Amino acid sequence: MVFEDVVGIYLAAKSHRSKQRDLYSLKRLQPYFGGRILAQLKRADVRQYVVDRQAEGVLESTIQRELRFFSAAINFVRIEHDRPDLPNPVVRLGLGVARSRVRWISRQEADALVLAAGRFARRPHLPNFVKLALHTGCRKNELLKLEWSRIDFERRVLQLEPENTKNGKRRVVPLNDEAVSTLLEQREWVRCYAPRSRWVFAVVSGSRLTTIQKGFRAACDRAGIDNFRVHDLRHTFASWLVMAGVSLYIVKDLLGHSSITVTERYAHLAPHVGRSAVQLLLPT
């Protein structure tokens, strides 16, 4: 079996929550492994792929994600198609521990970003998206796929169903004053221009907005904010809370992390917690 056979079987048989991410990984793997017979592939070949990707300046976390996809495809075919003879040269290939990226902005930068997002805009979607992401910690698609029926203004919460969350678990997200105000502004636009749409980020046709990448990058450029991605709005939400003294366990629940280990990437932002704790010790 060649690379395309294995990956094709895997993609056709699995219902992927991260389909776009898998396709991106495939796009990077294809030029190197395309047409190659898996039975003849050695670990040295995979290591060379890693070296080449690192030479391109690619983050280790990205390379790991690409290799996890490749390994999962091989293992799926091995098990589901009874091919124990199919080697997996990717499995347990150590790359070291990738450093988690935590990029956040200050409140002043956030204000500048919101203003830049609204400049030249014909609709309020981008600045409202930025404000909601900063004040709810929701992921990009959790917001872009948000429906009005899942927002309870009276209880001041929005509910994310399992099919809309990364870990497949239902999550209730509390809404602060800024989030409520932003949603009310967005609702008014939808009532005027797409009154029959069920989507929070509806367009005039009634369908939903599917991407904000281009507008977001342009807004960052206008605001003078470098090296900042859409997902970093979520990092900013978490960072602001931790620096304000909020427990990592509460931040974990708000973000919908499956493990506190993931949330601990923000622990270094709260050194004041340790300083306060040691003051509780009595003199000996």
C-alpha positions as CSV (number, residue, x, y, z in Angstrom):
1,M,0.0,0.0,0.0
2,V,1.2,3.5,-0.8
3,F,0.8,6.6,1.2
4,E,-2.3,7.7,-0.7
5,D,-4.1,4.4,-0.1
6,V,-3.6,4.5,3.7
7,V,-4.6,8.1,4.1
8,G,-7.5,7.8,1.7
9,I,-9.0,4.9,3.6
10,Y,-8.6,6.7,6.9
11,L,-10.2,9.9,5.8
12,A,-13.1,8.1,4.0
13,A,-13.9,6.0,7.0
14,K,-13.6,8.4,9.9
15,S,-15.9,11.3,10.9
16,H,-13.4,13.9,11.9
17,R,-14.1,16.7,14.2
18,S,-10.9,18.3,13.0
19,K,-11.2,17.6,9.3
20,Q,-9.7,20.8,8.2
21,R,-6.7,20.3,10.4
22,D,-6.2,16.8,9.0
23,L,-6.4,18.1,5.5
24,Y,-3.8,20.7,6.3
25,S,-1.5,18.0,7.7
26,L,-2.1,15.9,4.6
27,K,-1.1,18.9,2.4
28,R,2.3,19.1,4.2
29,L,2.9,15.3,4.2
30,Q,1.9,14.6,0.6
31,P,4.9,16.2,-1.2
32,Y,7.3,14.1,0.9
33,F,5.5,10.8,1.3
34,G,3.2,10.8,-1.7
35,G,3.6,7.6,-3.9
36,R,5.9,5.9,-1.4
37,I,5.2,2.3,-0.4
38,L,4.5,2.1,3.4
39,A,6.2,-1.3,3.8
40,Q,9.5,0.3,2.6
41,L,9.3,3.4,4.7
42,K,11.9,3.6,7.5
43,R,12.1,5.7,10.6
44,A,15.0,7.5,9.1
45,D,12.7,8.7,6.3
46,V,10.3,10.2,8.9
47,R,13.1,11.7,10.9
48,Q,14.3,13.4,7.7
49,Y,10.8,14.8,7.2
50,V,11.1,16.3,10.7
51,V,14.5,17.8,10.0
52,D,13.2,19.4,6.8
53,R,10.2,20.8,8.5
54,Q,12.3,22.2,11.3
55,A,14.6,23.8,8.7
56,E,11.5,25.6,7.3
57,G,11.0,27.2,10.8
58,V,7.9,25.1,11.6
59,L,6.9,24.7,15.2
60,E,7.5,21.3,16.8
61,S,3.8,21.3,17.9
62,T,2.8,21.6,14.2
63,I,5.2,18.8,13.1
64,Q,3.8,16.6,15.9
65,R,0.3,17.2,14.7
66,E,1.2,16.2,11.2
67,L,2.9,13.0,12.3
68,R,0.0,12.2,14.7
69,F,-2.3,12.3,11.7
70,F,0.0,10.1,9.7
71,S,0.4,7.6,12.5
72,A,-3.4,7.5,13.2
73,A,-4.0,6.7,9.5
74,I,-1.5,3.8,9.6
75,N,-2.9,2.4,12.8
76,F,-6.5,2.6,11.5
77,V,-5.7,0.6,8.4
78,R,-3.6,-1.9,10.5
79,I,-6.5,-2.7,12.8
80,E,-9.7,-2.1,10.8
81,H,-8.3,-3.8,7.6
82,D,-6.4,-6.5,9.3
83,R,-3.0,-5.5,8.1
84,P,-0.6,-6.3,10.9
85,D,2.2,-6.5,8.3
86,L,1.9,-2.7,7.7
87,P,4.7,-1.0,9.6
88,N,4.3,2.3,11.5
89,P,7.6,4.1,11.4
90,V,6.0,7.1,13.0
91,V,4.9,5.6,16.3
92,R,6.8,6.7,19.4
93,L,9.0,9.0,17.3
94,G,10.1,11.5,19.9
95,L,10.4,15.2,19.0
96,G,11.0,16.4,22.5
97,V,8.3,18.3,24.4
98,A,6.8,21.1,22.4
99,R,6.5,24.4,24.1
100,S,2.9,25.5,24.5
101,R,2.3,28.9,22.8
102,V,0.7,31.5,25.0
103,R,0.3,34.8,23.2
104,W,-1.9,37.4,24.8
105,I,-2.5,41.1,24.5
106,S,-3.1,43.9,27.0
107,R,-6.4,45.6,27.5
108,Q,-5.1,48.6,25.7
109,E,-4.1,46.5,22.7
110,A,-7.5,44.8,22.8
111,D,-9.3,48.1,22.7
112,A,-7.1,49.1,19.7
113,L,-7.9,45.8,18.0
114,V,-11.6,46.3,18.4
115,L,-11.4,49.8,17.0
116,A,-9.3,48.6,14.1
117,A,-11.7,45.7,13.4
118,G,-14.6,48.1,13.1
119,R,-12.8,50.6,10.8
120,F,-14.0,50.4,7.2
121,A,-16.4,47.6,8.2
122,R,-19.9,47.5,6.6
123,R,-21.2,45.2,9.4
124,P,-20.3,44.8,13.1
125,H,-19.4,41.1,12.9
126,L,-15.6,41.3,13.2
127,P,-15.4,43.7,16.2
128,N,-18.2,41.9,17.9
129,F,-16.5,38.6,17.3
130,V,-13.3,39.9,18.8
131,K,-15.2,41.3,21.9
132,L,-17.1,38.0,22.4
133,A,-13.9,35.9,22.1
134,L,-12.1,38.1,24.6
135,H,-15.0,38.0,27.1
136,T,-16.1,34.3,26.8
137,G,-12.9,32.5,25.9
138,C,-14.9,30.6,23.2
139,R,-13.0,29.0,20.2
140,K,-13.5,30.5,16.7
141,N,-15.9,27.9,15.5
142,E,-17.8,27.8,18.7
143,L,-18.7,31.5,18.0
144,L,-19.1,31.3,14.3
145,K,-21.5,28.3,14.6
146,L,-23.4,29.9,17.5
147,E,-27.2,30.0,17.2
148,W,-29.6,32.4,18.9
149,S,-31.5,29.6,20.4
150,R,-28.5,28.7,22.6
151,I,-28.3,32.1,24.2
152,D,-30.2,32.8,27.4
153,F,-30.2,36.5,28.0
154,E,-32.2,36.2,31.2
155,R,-29.8,33.7,32.8
156,R,-26.8,35.4,31.0
157,V,-25.3,32.2,29.6
158,L,-24.8,30.6,26.2
159,Q,-24.8,26.8,25.8
160,L,-22.4,24.9,23.6
161,E,-23.6,21.5,22.5
162,P,-21.3,18.5,22.2
163,E,-21.2,18.7,18.4
164,N,-19.9,22.3,18.7
165,T,-17.0,21.8,21.2
166,K,-13.6,20.4,20.6
167,N,-13.8,17.7,23.3
168,G,-17.4,16.7,22.5
169,K,-18.8,17.9,25.9
170,R,-21.6,20.3,26.6
171,R,-20.4,23.5,28.1
172,V,-22.3,26.5,29.6
173,V,-20.5,29.8,29.2
174,P,-21.4,32.7,31.5
175,L,-21.8,36.1,29.9
176,N,-20.5,39.3,31.5
177,D,-21.9,42.8,30.8
178,E,-19.6,43.3,27.8
179,A,-20.6,40.0,26.2
180,V,-24.3,40.7,26.7
181,S,-24.0,44.2,25.3
182,T,-22.1,42.8,22.2
183,L,-24.7,40.1,21.6
184,L,-27.5,42.6,21.8
185,E,-25.8,44.8,19.2
186,Q,-25.3,41.8,17.0
187,R,-28.9,40.8,17.4
188,E,-30.1,44.2,16.3
189,W,-28.0,43.9,13.1
190,V,-29.4,40.4,12.4
191,R,-33.0,41.6,13.0
192,C,-32.5,44.4,10.4
193,Y,-30.6,42.5,7.7
194,A,-31.2,38.8,8.2
195,P,-34.3,38.5,10.4
196,R,-35.0,34.8,9.6
197,S,-31.5,33.6,10.3
198,R,-30.8,31.4,13.3
199,W,-27.1,32.3,13.3
200,V,-25.5,34.9,15.6
201,F,-23.0,35.8,12.9
202,A,-25.4,35.7,10.0
203,V,-24.9,37.3,6.7
204,V,-27.6,39.0,4.6
205,S,-28.5,35.7,2.8
206,G,-29.3,34.1,6.1
207,S,-26.4,31.7,6.2
208,R,-23.6,32.1,8.6
209,L,-20.2,33.8,8.4
210,T,-17.6,31.0,7.9
211,T,-14.3,32.8,8.1
212,I,-12.8,35.9,9.6
213,Q,-9.1,35.2,9.0
214,K,-8.4,37.9,6.4
215,G,-10.3,40.7,8.2
216,F,-8.7,39.7,11.5
217,R,-5.2,39.8,10.1
218,A,-5.9,43.2,8.5
219,A,-7.2,44.5,11.9
220,C,-4.1,43.3,13.7
221,D,-1.9,45.1,11.1
222,R,-3.9,48.4,11.6
223,A,-3.7,48.1,15.4
224,G,0.1,47.4,15.2
225,I,-0.2,44.0,16.8
226,D,2.2,41.4,15.6
227,N,2.3,37.6,15.8
228,F,-1.3,37.4,17.0
229,R,-3.8,34.8,15.8
230,V,-7.5,34.4,16.2
231,H,-7.0,31.6,18.8
232,D,-4.8,34.0,20.8
233,L,-8.0,35.8,21.8
234,R,-8.8,32.7,23.8
235,H,-5.4,32.8,25.3
236,T,-5.9,36.5,26.2
237,F,-9.2,35.7,28.0
238,A,-7.5,33.0,30.1
239,S,-4.4,35.2,30.8
240,W,-6.5,38.1,32.0
241,L,-8.4,35.9,34.4
242,V,-5.3,34.2,35.8
243,M,-3.5,37.6,36.3
244,A,-6.6,38.8,38.1
245,G,-6.2,35.9,40.6
246,V,-8.8,33.5,39.3
247,S,-8.1,29.9,40.1
248,L,-6.7,27.7,37.3
249,Y,-9.5,25.2,38.0
250,I,-12.2,27.8,37.3
251,V,-10.3,28.9,34.2
252,K,-10.2,25.2,33.2
253,D,-14.0,25.0,33.4
254,L,-14.6,28.2,31.6
255,L,-12.4,27.2,28.7
256,G,-13.7,23.6,28.6
257,H,-10.4,22.0,29.0
258,S,-10.5,18.2,29.6
259,S,-7.5,18.3,31.9
260,I,-6.0,20.8,34.3
261,T,-2.6,20.0,32.7
262,V,-3.7,22.0,29.6
263,T,-4.7,25.0,31.7
264,E,-1.4,25.0,33.6
265,R,0.3,26.7,30.7
266,Y,-1.1,29.9,32.2
267,A,0.2,29.3,35.7
268,H,3.3,31.4,35.2
269,L,1.1,34.5,34.8
270,A,0.1,34.4,38.5
271,P,3.3,34.6,40.6
272,H,1.4,36.8,43.0
273,V,-0.7,33.7,44.2
274,G,2.5,32.1,45.5
275,R,3.6,35.3,47.2
276,S,0.3,35.6,48.9
277,A,0.3,32.0,50.0
278,V,3.7,32.1,51.7
279,Q,2.6,35.1,53.7
280,L,0.1,32.8,55.5
281,L,3.0,31.0,57.2
282,L,3.5,32.0,60.8
283,P,6.9,32.8,62.1
284,T,8.8,29.9,63.6
